[in-house]
């Protein structure tokens, strides 16, 4: 009994040493090397099938509940970020360099079909119709009833217009209202053609060169502005509303057949393209090498092991696991 207890204690001390200092680094390097050697000879479809991976992804993305505590934590994090941005003086141009901004603009310039569709939907919206109607109404009425540039070039025309407007109002106070009514009717009857013409104009005008000019103006105006300038436009209650909207949208989206089909297509394509590659090769393609894995894992493992050792948890778990082995011998 004494010998068995002594062996257990010695074994526990040995394991504890491997979880501290350089012993931990050496153990991690050894284990990671063994894992990467195995992964280098193992294909993705041998480790996990496409059906298994799809089931796991679906479980993680569509079935995992979003608790009120999770939403509250997310809301708090967004508020912290918003408050930070409100006080930050970093210029926008420092976060979005001009070279990257130009690449974004170039990408937008290459989506001509999408631009035309967006323009079509915008100009055919109710708001745009109201805008054009309002501009036409005030523009035409102002041109007819006020001293416009055209009238000023004709001798006596300005006086005639003023006299005509005063005489019209004096003779019939309802006359201007009748003109308004006729003008509104005219605009209503011709608004669709006006909208079609504005769409043709925008599609013809907003070419790559004009978009570049607009982008230059946007950059010149906004690049020097601090981040706090833009964050100040967002109120705190808008942050709460945005978080609630995002959560509700995500809960709805992940329950749709569309999202299920999308996940299936992504996983299917992953295995079609990479299923026969080794897992180590796939990890290397995304920048995860054996050395990088050790460098990433060691600081976290060292901090965890130090705290677990101080609290006694590490020794307790090691002793319990090894104790079962030694207790099995008479």
N, C-alpha and C positions, 0 to 999 in steps of 0.2 A: 504494500500500500504506500509505504514511505517512498520507495523508489519510483513508483508510478507518479506520485504527486510531485516529486522532484523533477522528473522528466517533463511533466506538464508545465511546471513553473519555468523551466529552462526553455521550453518550446515557446511559451508566451513571451519571454524576454527576447527571444530571437525574432519573433514576428514583430514585436513593438519596435525593435531597432530598425527593421526594414521599412517602418512607416515614419521615420524621423530623419531629418537632415539629408545627407548625401545618400543614405540608404534608400530613402523614398525615391530620389531621382534615379538611382541605379535600378531599382525595382520597376519603376514606370518605363524606363528605357528598355529594359529587358522584355517586359510584357508587351509593350507597343511594337517592338521589333518582331516578336513572335506572331502577334496578330496581323501585322502587315505582311509578313512572310506567308501566312495562311491566306490572307485576302488576295495576295498576288497570284495565287494558284487557284483561286475560287472565282467562278463567274457569278455575276449578279443573279442570274436565273437559277443558280444552284443554292444560293443563300436564302432567297425568298422569291416565291413565284409572283407573277403579276397579279393574280387573284388575291393573294395574301396581302400584298402591298396596297392594292386598291381597297380592300376591306379595312386595313389599318388607317389609311388616309380618310376614308369615309367616316370611320368612327371618330377620328380626331377632329375633323372639320365640321361634320354635320350632326353628330350625336352628343358630343360633349356639351353639357349645359353651360350657359352663361349666367352665373349666379348674380344676385343683387350686389354681393360684395365685390365681384369682379368689375361690375359696371361702376360702382363707387370708386374703386381703385383707379380705373381707367379715367374717370372724370377728374379725379384729383391730380393725376399725372398730367392731363391736358391743361388743367388750370395752372399747374406749376410751370409748364412750358410757356403758356400764354403770358404769365406774369414775368417770366424771364425775358421774353421777346419784347414786352412793353418797356423794359428798362435797358435793353441792349442798344448800343450805339454803332454796331457793326454796319457798314454800308452794304446795301443789297448787292452791289457789284463785287464785293469781296466774297460773298457766298455763291454767286452765280457769275463766274468770270465771263468776259466778253466772248471768248472763244467758244464756250459752251452755249452761250445765248445765241451766237450766230449759227451753231449747229442745230439748235432747236428751230430757229427761223427757217433754215434750209430744209429741215424735215417737214415743216408746215407748208413750205412752198411746193413741195413735191406731192401734196395731197390735193390736187386740183379738183378731182371729182367730189371729195368730201367738202371742200370749200364751197363748191357750187350748190351742193345739197343743203349745207347750213344756210347759205344766202337765200336759197329758195324758201326754206321753212321760216326764216326770220322775216322776209319781206311779205310773206303771206300770212303772218300772224295778225291777230286783232290789234295788238299794241302798235305794230308798225303801220297798220292801216289808219289808226287814230292819229299817229304822229304825222303821216303824210297829209291827211285831211286837214289837220290843224295848221300845218305849214302852208298848204295851198290857200286855205281860207284867209289867214291873216296876210299872206303875201299878196294875193290878188286884191283883197279889199284895201290894203294899205297902198298898193300901186294906183288903184283907181281913185281913191278918195283923199289922198294926201299929196303933198308936194314931192313928187319923185324926180329923180334925175332927168328923166325924159322930158317932163313938163318944164323943168327949169331951162332947158335949151331952146324952148319955143317961146318967143316974145308974147307975153300976155297969158300964156297957158296956165301958169300958177294961179294968177288972180281969177281966171275963169273957173278953175277947179274949186277954189275956195268959195267963189260966189255961187257956183252950182250946188255945192254941198249945203251951204247955208240956206239957199233958196229952196232946195229940196226938203230940208228939215222944217222950214217955215211953212211951206205949202202943204206938206203932209207929214206929220210926225211918224206915221207908220211906214213911210216910204223906205226908210233905211232898213226896217225890219223885213219889208218885202224883198229888198235887194239881198239881204242876208239869206232869206228863204230860197231865193232863186240861185244864189251862189252856192249854198249848201247842196241844193238839188243837182246843180251842174257838177260839183265835185263828186257827189255820190255816184252819178251816172258815168263818170269818167275815171273813177279811182282805180279800177282794175287795170286799165290800160296804163295808167301812171305807174302802178306797182310793177307791171311787166317791164315797162321801160326802165324803171330804177333797178330791177334785177339784171337786165341786159347791161346797164351801165356799170354796175358793181362787178359783174363777172368779167367785163372787158377791161375795167380799170384796175381791179385788184390782181394784177399779174405779179410775177416774181419781183420785178423792179419796184413796183409800188409797195409791195409788202416789205421789201428791204427798207424803203424810206420810212414807212410807218414804224418798223422795228427800230431804226436809228433814233427816231423821235422818242419812242418808249424808253429806250436805253438811256438817252441823254437826260430824260426827266427823272427816271427812277433809280438808276444805278448809284448816284451819290447819296440818295436818301437812306437814313438809318432804318434798321429793321423795326425799331420802335414806332416809326412813322406809320407803317402798315398795320402793325399789331394794334395800334390805338383805334383803328376803325372797328375792331371786333369787341363787342361788349361781353361781359362775363356771362350774362344769361344766354347770349348767342352760343357761347362755348358749351354750356349745358345742353342746349337744344341740338347742337351739332353732334355731341356724343350720343344722345338718345336716338337721333336720326340714323347715325351710322350703325348702332347696335340693332335697331329695328330692321334696317335694310339688310344687314348681314343675316339675321335670323330668318328673314323671308327668303333671301337669295339661296341660302344653303339648303332650304327645304324644297326647292323647285326641281323638277325633272331636268331642266336646263343645266343646273350646276352638277347634278349627278352624271349627266352625259359628258360634261366638260371634263370632270375628273377622270372618267373612264377613258376618254380620248387621250388625255395627257399621259396617263400611266401606260396605256397601250403603245403610244408612240415612244415612250421612254424605253420600253423593253424591245420594241422593234429596232431602235437605233443602238441601244447599249446593252441589251440583255446578255449577249455573249461575251462582253468585255469583263475583265477581272475587276473586282471591287476596288482593288488598290489603284488600278489604272483610272477608274472613274473618280476616285478621291483625288488623285493627282491632277486630273483635268480641272477640278474646282479649287486647286491650290492647297489641298490637305496632303502633306507628305508625312513620313514617319517623324522627321525632325520637328516639323510644325506641330504635330499632334502632341509630342512631349512638351514642347515649349508652351503650348496653350493649356495643357492639363496640369502641369506641375505646380504653378502658382496657386491654383484653386485647391488642388489636392493637398498641398503643403499647409495651407491655411486651415482647411477642414481637419486634417490629421492633428495639427497642433492643438486646436480647440477640443477635439474629441479625446485627445490624450490627457489634456488638462482636466476635463470633466470626468474622466474615468470611463467614458463610453467605449473608447477603442479597446482598452484592455478587457472590459467586460464582454464585448462581443467576440474577441479573439479567444478568451478563456472559455466562453460558453461553447463555441464551435469546436475547439480542440478538446475540451473536457468530455464531450460526448464520445469522441474517439477513444480516449484513454480509459474512460469508464466502461467501455465495451469489453475490455480485457480483464479476466479474473485475477 
